[in-house]
């Protein structure tokens, strides 16, 4: 995972143990993934199936653009998300 600036935002996708995909945004990929794995400060999404691995991330210059991209990715079908991951 890339080191981050305080000004950098990332959209990311994490695969859970059960194969489901979670999309989010953060300024620190390593910290956020650790939070998801520990279930302390992570998303409730991972309470039923643990975070397995980060499968996608892309940088954005600000929170606004990261949030817009996150919303667009969340609207994609699972098949489209897998294609996005494979093509990154």
N, C-alpha and C positions, 0 to 999 in steps of 0.2 A: 504494500500500500504506500502511496506517495506521502511524503511529509507535507504538512499543510502550513500555509500562512494564516494569520488571523483573518485576512480578507477573503480567503478562498472558501467557497462552499462546494459541496459535492452532493450529487444524487447517487444513491447506491441501491443495490438489490442484494438481499441476503437470502440464501436458501436455508430452509429449516430441515431438520432431520426427516420430516415426513414428506419432503419434496416441495412444499408450498413456498411461494416467493413473497418476500416482504420488501416494499420500496420505501425509502425515507431520504431525508437530507441531513447533513451535518457539516461542521467545520473540521472535524477530527475523525477520520475513518477508523483508526485503531481504537480510540476510546469508545466510540459508539458501538463497534462490534463487540468489544469486551463487555459493555453494558448489556447488550442483548444476550450474550452468553451467560452472564451472571444473574440475569433477571432482576437486577437492582438498577433501576433507572432505565431499563430497556422497555420495549414495547410489550403490551399484554399479549400480542400476537404469539410471542415465544413462550408463553406459559404452558401451552399444550404440546409444543414440540420445540426442542432446543434449536438455537441458531447453529447451523453447521459450517457454512462458509460464505464469504462475500464473493458473489459471482459477477458483479458489475459495479463500476463507479465511473462517473464523469465529472470533471470540474466545471464550476460556474463562477463568474466574477462576483456575484452578489446573491443574497438570500432570495430576492424576488425572482430572478431567472431560475434558480434552483427549485423554488416552490412551483413555478409554472411547469417546468420539465417533469417534476415529480407527479404533478396532477395528470399530465399527459401520459406518462408511463403507467400510472394506476388505471387509466381507462383502457389500456391495451388488453387484448386477450392473452391468455397464458401462452399460446402458440407464438404470438407476436413478441412477447417478453423473452421467450427462449431464443427467438431469432435475433433480437437485440443483443442478448448476452453472447451468443455465438459469433456475431459479427463485430464485437468490440475488441 
